[in-house]
Amino acid sequence: MKDKRYEQVVDAYLALPNHSERVNPVWHRMLRRVAEGVTAILPIRDGRDIRWIVLQSDRRLLDEHILELEAYLQGYCEPFFRDIRYFKSNGAIFSEACKTLYTDGYYSFSSGEGMEEPIAAMLHLWIELDSRRPVIREVEVEVSSFTLRSKFHAFIATSQWQEAKDVLEIIRQGRYVNDENYQFLKIQWLSSQNKWGDLYHSADFVSVSQLEHVPTKIKEYLLLAYYDRELAELDTVHDFEQGVKQYEKTRYRIISVLNKTVFQDHIPHLRLMAYEASHREDWALLESLQSKSNDDTSSQLIARFLEKRKFEEDVPIEERIGTYITERRYSEAFEWLYNLETSPLVMKYAAKIACMTESDEAFIHANARWDVLTDKEQESLLQDPNCKSDLKLVLAWSRDKQIQPDTESPSIITWNFWFDKFLQPATKGEDLDKWLRMMESEQTGIAWNDTALEQLSDFMMSAAVENISGKQRSILESAFPILCSEIVTRKGFPDNRAEHVYTYLMELMAEHAKRNQTNSSFWLQLTEGLLTLDVSKVDVQWTKTFAWFDKIDASKIMLPTLLSALELFLDFGGPIDEISGLWMKWTGALGNSIVTLERDIVSGWIDLGRQMNVSTDWFQNIGLDSDEDINSDKWHKIEKCQVAIFTLREAAARRAVERLKPRNPLIKYMVVTVESLTAEAKAHAKHADIVVIVTACLSHALFYGIQPFVKDKTAYPRSSGSTGIVQAIEDYIENFYL
């Protein structure tokens, strides 16, 4: 049933004193198109000229159709100006009728005297062709949105931030997602680069923090941005009194998010909960947080708060939790649950907290409580109207996190469920695509417990050895960037528990994935993760990686990824003869076209060859020369600068330093390879002018610990190899020093 407002627009147009008076079938068809809610072009006389109004309530279609119309009407009207215009509340009947319907605006163009009939003829042709246009079904639009979001997440996971930004702009212009989901994507883009200041001071921070339902990851990013900008620096210097004042002054900006977030095992969240507990004088919660603290600063912060403890009447824990839930303080309520034995009342609380926070940890906790109850207690709770719906969701979560072959439409999709269905011939491709879209939007498809991880690796192994159809291969290709993104961007990657998952995912990719730039970047991240967990398997990993790249035709677009791979295995002690053999194969295939790549890539490629003692003939034959004209380098303008490089790959960092030193001897470099937050690490972060943080496999305690010292002076390399570090430092100096 069409919106009656379209008919009101037609009536308002006909009431205009200056609408076109000519009797022409095209105008009648245009009025019918307005009433039907499809794209229409209405003429309005302006003296001897005519102004043409292009109407369409869907901004994406409006943008597409104006481009088509421009091609049809060039030569008949004045030059197009594709600046969007908006209907105003000026009292005019036509504007008032349009402004609530065409909220995304409209386009317009003008024509001179005598052009009405030729334009009508062209519009007649456009209408005829538009009527024969294939109908774009809603599911196809959804697939387009899914494809773009999948690309966005893949670019984020592989540190291709400009490419991610470009996709984000396409999503915005085409309105492929609603406003809230676009904000979530934008927040993810900023947080992936650790741009906490940009995030905290953005309008998105304010609006998203007040939403009722926010994905868990986004809530975590908001908490990190707030802590980084308001409290981190004060906590670092142990100015806790000023920290309390700052929290009291700015608490309103974050309290809604904090209350709806179940405790996450990282330092900023623990400290924020401590500030809030101090604000509420919740001494018992502070004691609970003290037991969870595993760093000196957090312990001292909580101890300082506890010094102000006041005598309070002992309130039963059950009553305290009930109060917290009533006040929607789910984070604090969840902390108190650990102090109670399981009972029907405690089960009610656990289910409510899980449903309201949508946290995996809370769901796991609730399911563990449920298993302890007697059959009679379970049956009684399921009949209780006050908690029945919460319990059903908790039980559905538990069921869907395991494999249920008879469950055709689960409420929560996991990769275990998806691969199980993928391996069943009877499963429809449309269903697999639908479930992929559900997991892509949440990025919570992996159940991080030992049983589920073992099961997932078994499914991947089975999929790797199966003979699959072309349709299945296409679906699997769509799944790779979603699955890989979720794995490599998870806090704590690489995780010892998931070693077999990483291994069999690579086996699956080796059999069925396209060897393109994105998949190769994921392959490299998984490889580095596995080597970090067990360096003794370097020969095994090299054999797989050699086979991956050996099947790729040498190309300039893939050479930077191969360079990162060869640097990785050189650092981890891979076979130099085979590494140099692959280097020479690609050098010979690409020839002197290599010199057209970015200077950093060329320099890194040459440096890698020389590190492996490749014959100089290889460089001379194709005109490669790493010697720079130092006198023409703008870096000589820098009088003094200290650079600290935080990384776990010392050899790569030192090669980067050797490549950069000749450009300006006054720039001093320090390579920091500590794995925990030490006084030395703090000192280097504090006194450096530029801090390079190689986030690959870096401990979160160290990463969060140095953040207060490195505000607005950090560079994050795309890769942990020497070339990635060189590029990051060069980009930073180009942007902020030259």
Secondary structure, DSSP 8 states (H G I E B T S, - for coil): ---HHHHHHHHHHHT-TTB--S--HHHHHHHHHHHHTS-EEEEEEETTEEEEEEE-S-HHHHHHHHHHHHHHHBTTBS------B----SS-HHHHHHHTT-TT-BEEEEE-TT-HHHHHHHHHHHHHHHHTS----HHHHHHHHHHHHHHHHHHHHTT-HHHHHHHHHHHHHHT-S-HHHHHHHHHHHHHHTT-HHHHHTSHHHHHHHT-S---HHHHHHHHHHHHHHHTHHHHHTT-HHHHHHHHHHHGGGTHHHHHTS---SSHHHHHHHHHHHHHTT-HHHHHHHHHH--SHHHHHHHHHHHTT--------HHHHHHHHHHTT-HHHHHHHHTTS---HHHHHHHHHHHHHH--HHHHHHHHHHHHHS-HHHHHHHHT-TTTHHHHHHHHHHHHHHS--TT-SS-SS--HHHHHHHHTSTTS-HHHHHHHHHHHHHH------SHHHHHHHHHHHHHHHHS---HHHHHHHHHHHHHHHHHHHTSTT-S-GGGHHHHHHHHHHHHHHS---HHHHHHHHHHHHHHHHH-GGGHHHHHHHHHHHHHTS---TTTHHHHHHHHHHHHHTT--HHHHHHHHHHHHHHHGGGGGGS-HHHHHHHHHHHHHTT--THHHHHTT------GGG-GGGG---EEEEEE-S-HHHHHHHHHHHGGG-TTEEEEEE--SS--HHHHHHHHH-SEEEE--TT--HHHHHHHGGG-TT-EE--SSSSHHHHHHHHHHHHHHHT-
